[in-house]
Amino acid sequence: MPTEFNQLNWDEMLADDCRQLVRLAVREDLERGHDVTTVAIVAAGRRGRAAIVAREAGVVCGLRAAETVIDEMDADIELSPQLADGDAVAPEQVVAELAGSARDLLTCERTILNFMGRLSGIATLTREYVQRAAQISASETQPLVRIYDTRKTTPGWRRLEKFAVHCGGGWNHRTGLFDAVLIKDNHLALASEAKLSPAAAVELVRENLRKMLPDTAAEMVIEVEVDSLAQLHVVLSVAPDVVLLDNMPPATLREAVALRAAIAPSVVLEASGGVNLQTIAAIAATGVDRISVGALTHSARTLDLGIDWQVD
């Protein structure tokens, strides 16, 4: 049975999302006009060299976004990456070198840094979660737990932000409402009014998927959210692909893992809710397969990057 979601790599769709966002960013800065400060001060033929430099340790992400900024602004700039997306970076280390029109460099620099700083911040925070969980779960008796993102993303930025999670060593949950089923608590609340149990809701989804998507229904992950062991017991009887254990303390998560082992060992268990850098280790130690963390995207701090001019 399917258990994995589509993992985002840089492809045509993600590149198009990035380009649309870059166009908005350019409009914010230039409003189809000019960088009046730079045009007034810097001679048209002036050339320059600069470097994108990390001000702090982190994980690099967004080099392709920087390339898109340069291309979309039709800038006379050559970008020479010194690292790749997903690489660790140390303070004062050069991430990429830039050379070309001094006017274009000055006009593009903030847009480049905004994209790279945001995406590198997500990749950096993801790496920290992954490493903290790995300290607990990487053993023969406790397999490595996977850290997943959520749909708690910046509107319009979802694919880019999920790509940054992937670069940080995390895993991508469903991209949207179209590529996987997640029966959440509100679905079940409405279903209960119609006398529909969580297990019956899973079966109804299976039936309707076969009608809606006859060619691909078997490939679509079906996940259901539960908030009690009683609900889990009922749902395991129909063996959904994944069960999301919402806001359960570690002791309850351990019981859930034991219950799964007894009833439906093939079902994947995902913990979510109340996950932060202080709680991730205890959750990882319970034996769940996955932990989804909204904070990866909604609470990541921008990585401090700067552009330093190079003097010959």
N, C-alpha and C positions, 0 to 999 in steps of 0.2 A: 504494500500500500504506500502511496506517496506521503512523504513527511517533510520534504524540503521545498522551500520557496525559491523563486527566481533570485539569484544573486547578481547584484548590479556591477557590471564592469563598464568601462567607457565604450559606448557604442553610439550609433547614429542618433538614437532617440535621446540619450543623455546629452550628447553634444548639442542637439537642437535645443533642449531645455536650457543649457548653459548660454547658448547664443541669444535666446529670447531675454534672459535675465541680464546679459551684458548690454543688450540694446536699451533696456530700461535704465541701467546704471549710467550709460553714456548720455541718455536724455536728461537724467537728473543733473549731471555735471555740466553739460554743454547746451542743452535746449536747442540743438541744431545750430549753435553759434560757435564761438571760439573761447579758448582759454585766454581771456583778455590780459591777465597778468603776464603770462608767459610770452604771448605775442608782443606785448609792449616792451619787454625787457630783453628777451633772447633773440639774437640774430637768426634769420631763417636758415642759414647754412651751417649753423653751429652743430658740431658732432659731440657726442659724449659717451661715457661708459659708466655703468653702475652695477651694483650687485644687490640682489635680494638676500638679506642677512637675518638669521634668527637671533632675536634678543633673549631667548630662553630656550630650554630644552623642550623637545616635542616630537611630533610625527608630521612629516610633510604631506600635504595634499593640496591639489589645485593647480599644478603646473600646466595641465591642459586647459584649465580655465584661463590662466594667464595668456596662453597662446591664443585663445579665443578673443580675449580683450584686444590684443595686438592686431589680430586679423580684422575684427569688427570695426575697429577705429582706423583701419587702413594706415597703421603707424609704420614708420620706417625704423623698425626695431628688430634686432636679431636676439632671440632668447636662447641662451645656452645653459640648460639645466646641469647642475653639478650633483644633484640627487634625483631620486625617483619618488613618485607618489608611494607612500607607505614606508619610506625610509625614516629612521630616527635621525634627529638633528640636534646638535649641541649648541649652547649659547655662542654667539658670534661666528657660527659656521655659515659659509656661503651656500645658499640653496640654488641660486641661478645667477648667471651673469647676463647683463643687458648691454647692447651697443647699438648706436644709431643716432637719429635726429634728437638733439637735446630738447627741442620743443616737444616732440612726441613723447619722450621719456617723462618729462615733467607733467604732461597732460594725462598720461596713462597711469602714473605711479599709484595714486590712491585707489583707483578701480582694481588694479592688479592686487594690491595689498588687502583690500576688503574681501575679495574672493578667496585669496589664498589663506588669509588669517582665519576666516570663518571655517573653511573646510579643514584646515590643519588643526584648529581647535577641537573639532569633532573627532578627528582621527586620533588626536592626542588623548582626549578623555576616554575614548573607546579602548585604546591600548592599556590605559591604567586599569579599567574594569577587567579587561581580559587577563591581565597579569595577576591581579589580586585573586581572581577566581581560580586561576591556574595553580596558584600556590597550594590550594586546598584540594583540588579535584584531580590533579594529574598523577594518578597512580594506577596500579593494576586492579585494585579493589574499587577505586572511585574514578571512573572515566572522566576525561576532560569535559567540563560543562561548556556549552556554547553560549555566548552572549549575543543577544539579538536586539535590534532596534525596534521602533514602533512607528505608528503613523502620526506621532506627535512631532511634526516637522513644520518648518516655515512654509507657508503656502507658496507654491511655485518652485521651491527649492528641494522638493522631496527626493528626486532621483540623485541630485548632487549630494545632498546630505547623507543619503544611504550609501552612495559610493564612498564618501569619506569614512563612514563606519566600516565598510569593507576594507578600506586601506589601513584602518587602525587595528585590523584583526578580528573585527566582529562579524556577525552574520546578519543578513537582511531578512526581516519578516516580510509579510506580504507587501507589495508595492502600493496597492490600492484596494478598492472594493470589488475589483473585477477579476483578480487573479487567484483568489483563495477564499474559502468560506471561514468566517469566524462568528460563531453563534455566541453573542455576548449576553450579559445579564439583562439588558433591556429587551433583547429579543425573547429571552426566556420569560421575562415578566409579562410581556404581551401574550406569549404562548400559554402561560399558566391561566390567563383569563379564558382561553379557549380550551382549557383542560388538556393542554399538550405538555407532556413531561419532557425533560431534557433529552432523554433517550428517544422519545417520539419525534422531537424536533430534528435530531440527527437523521433519523430514518426519512423524515419528510424532505429534508435537504437532499438526501441521496436520490430519492424518487424524482424530485423536480429537476435536479441537475441532469439526470438522464434524459429528461424531456427538453430542457433548455439547450444543453450542450452534448448532444449524443456522441460526438466524435472525441470529445476531450474530458468528459465528466470523470472518467476513471483516473485522470492525471491531476485532478484538482484536490489540494489538501483541504480536509474538513477538520476544523478545530472548534472546540466548544469550551466556553468559560464556565467554571464552577467556583463556588465560594464556600463549600462545605464538603466534608467527607461523605455525607449522605448523598449529596448530588453526584459526587465522583463515583460512588458505588453503583448508582443507577446508570450513569453514562458509560461506564466501562463495559457494561453488558452488551452494548452495541458497537464497541470498539471503534470509536472515531480515530482519525489519524493522530491527532494531537489533543490533549486536554490542557487548558490554561488554568492554573491554580491561582486564584486571585486573592491577594492580601492574606495569605496564610502564614502564620509564624513558623519558624524552623521545625518545632516539634510536630506540628500538624503536617508539614511537608514530608517529614520522615514517615509518618503514618500513611500518607498518600502514596509514597513510593512503595511501601510494603503491600498496600492494597492493590496497586497496579500489578505488582509481581505475582500476586495470588490469582488475580482475575483475568488480566489481559496484558501479558508481558510485552507485547509488541507495540502498545500504545505509548506515544512519546508524551512526557510530562514537562510542561513549561511553567515556571514560577514567574509571577509578576506582581507588582504593587509593593510599595515600601522598600524598593531597592535603591541603595545608594552605596557610596564607597565604604561606609562603615558596616553595612549589613551584607554586602555581596559575599564575603567569605563564609559566613554562617549559612547563607542560602545555598551556596555551592556545595557545602559539606553534607547536605541532606540527601543527595543522590538523584536530584532532578536532572533531566537531560539538558534543559535550556533555561535561561533566565532572560526575560525581555526587560529592557531598561529605557524608559522614555527620556531620561535625563541625558542620554547620549547625544540627542539632537536638540531637546528643548532647554537644556541648561549648560551646554558647553560654552566655555569662555574662549573668545578669539585668541589664537596664538599670536604673540607679539612678534611681528616681522617688520623689518624696515628696509628702505632702499638707501644704500650708501653710494655716493658718487666716487668714482675712481679718478685719481689725478695721475697723469702721466709724469 
